[in-house]
Amino acid sequence: MAEERMIFRCEDSVDGIFTAIYKAWEYGTSRSSVELNICATMRLFVQYADVEADYGIALKVADTIRNRLSEEVYNIVWRAALSDCADKAEHIYRFLRKGFRMGASVIDYRQDEDVNAVCRMSEYAGREAHKYTGFVRFEENVNGVLVARIAPKNNIVPLIADHFADRFRQENWIIADVNRGCAAIHRAYMEPVIMMGISGDSIAARTTESADETEFKKLWSSFLNSVSIEERRNRRQQMTMMPLRYRTFMSAEQ
Amino acid sequence: MVIQEQLSLQQKLEILSDAAKYDVACTSSGVDRRNNGMGIGNAAACGICHSFSSDGRCISLLKILLTNECIYDCRYCINRSSNDVVRAAFTPEEICTLTMQFYRRNYIEGLFLSSGIIGSPDNTMRLMCETVIMLRSRYNFGGYIHLKGIPGASQDYIDLAGWYADRMSVNLELPTADGLKQLAPHKSRKKILTPMRRIQKQIIANGNILLGEDSAHYGKTSLYGGAEASADVRAEMSDSILSEHGGMLHNINDISPGGALSVVKGRGANTRYAPAGQSTQMIIGATEESDYHIVTVAEALYQKFDLKRVFYSAFINVNHDSSLPAQHDGEGVPLLREHRLYQADWLMRYYGFKSYELLSEQKPNFNVLLDPKCDWAISHLELFPVEINRADYYTLLRVPGIGVTSARRIVKARRCAILGFDDLKKMGVVLKRALYFITCNGRMMYNTRIDEDYITNGLIGVEKLNNYQIEHHHSYRQLSLFDDTIGDVKLWQKNA
């Protein structure tokens, strides 16, 4: 008798998803799927297996994608795994199965449901990350550390950390995702580190403004005011380009 | 004219950003540069918007004037010498502090520095150069800098500036020389085009143009010809640039002994001259030019001056000048016209359209109801329908509803399988526009006719809402099923 269909459940992280994909592959691709453990609805007539994220295994999967497909495909999969879509794990799993059959050109095959889904998730996360490279607002605290808080839909902190590490190389800075409790922490001239399990309170405690900060906030606020043209006033356009959800921690753009 | 003394930094910023707001370009694109390891900052070729003002325009750069004092009296300009406005001027240090502090808080992508003419064009350009050199050298600023070239400034200063700024721009102001004579009596076409040409020559001589990130996909052969020719020049100049450049710095040091320039050693901050290229802007609707006139001017600028961008600025009668078109209560700012010109500009730069395909002497203005691409397609129905599975890339680009991204996706995807309408939707094709012009595997999507009136009717329904929103950006009124007619009547009246 054939073994039962198995669903591998994993935590919502790149490592978790990659580990589950590895386990599912091992079990047999024709009778396995992958799901995030936040998906509550369970199904009948299938077995469930909970998978612990394993950094070593995830690294193996990542290397295989890089070597057998391409760096570009890896980046797409990576961004998709950071996106905020409940069914991303299964789509990535099926995408990779097709990928290893077709090669790196799999990403051109947009008419396929899974390829399209993975590309869309990747674009969705990538677009938000790009928006946040502009919309992150640092506040200088009394110790001269730049602290930024964001509330993104996707898990974009890993996507933007390198950009800011290059740009503000000689600064000490923190970008904290208040929704997920994760943060990128950068010491001057070092590589940024992504930390998990950071509480909102511990970030808030570090945001006591320096004396300069208040002044430059005021200057920025008056610049925003004076630079807009009254005769062209168009709040709708502003709202389209910069929806309110981005502005939670932009004090001047409220 | 007296420059106010003892203004606070806050007041200066208010005055000088308010005075700079009519400058259009706030783009920070065109150059990719990693942190140089010495200081703060990098640049991203895609450009990054940091905020959006209440007029919906992107804020990417700290857009300010060095001073709003001006010896010229251009009728359209808020800073003209005959206006009684508070005058202020930044010191280079103030500009550097603002830029650095805004930049490290991630408010901005860099600096956009323009200026009124204080004393003489040369004096103004010298102050501007001093500021950016200070920013690059003393503050080690690695972010984006957009610098205006001042018409009438000497060649030396123009040559110098591009080694520190990412993008240079000289304002064309008005599309024609006549308009310029009428409205800006102190400026002349020649004075504007001279620095523009000089910047172009420097860019070509210093090997920037080959990359051509922003250039159109085809139809720019002259551009590559120019770059090839410059290979010899470059070889010849490889040594002389350094010495020439150093020599010039020496001259400027003589002009301002002990000034900011004395900190500069060797060549500028850039490895190429103005790596993000050159742009310009012109005012739309202050003078009588037709759209046809404007797009041909823009096309000539792209071809003959290798510009990266031409910006259009809907005329606003800030001075309530009686010789200029009246605008009561903010009505009559030609925003839809500006929008159409940008659409046409995109078609020329990315879609391979020529100005004569879009407009002509007989049809000098854009259709108010249809965007230029739809308008072109409807008057060239003999070329349609296009078969998605066979048409080449450039033919696909000409279909309304298909853009650069979706055309690329189609070309790649159809290698694996025959595409249907559902697949097109996944690739981002706007089917409500495209469906009149395409077949998939020999079939139209619906039973539509290749008929001018029929398609026009279908497309106008799609466009109407967009146009209405551009024209009536002031109003907060909820759109309802029943006020379409109101919008319609207004649009037609404007057309008449």
Interface residues (C-beta under 8 A of the other chain):
Chain A: S105 D108 Y109 R110 Q111 N116 H130 K131 T133 G134 F135 V136 R137 F138 E139 E140 L146 A148 H163 F164 D166 R167 F168 R169 Q170 E171 D212 F216 K218 L219 W220 S222 F223 L224 N225 S226 V227 S228 I229 E230 E231 R232 R233 N234 R235 R236 Q237 Q238 T240 M241 M242 M250 A252 E253
Chain B: L9 Q10 L13 E14 I15 S17 D18 A20 K21 Y22 R34 N35 G37 G39 I40 G41 N42 A44 C46 I48 C49 H50 S51 F52 S53 S54 D55 G56 R57 C58 I59 S60 L62 K63 L98 Q101 F102 R104 R105 N106 Y107 E109 A314 I316 Q327 G330 V333 L335 R409 K412 A413 R415 C416 A417 L419 G420 D422 D423 K426 M427 Q469 H473 H474 Y476
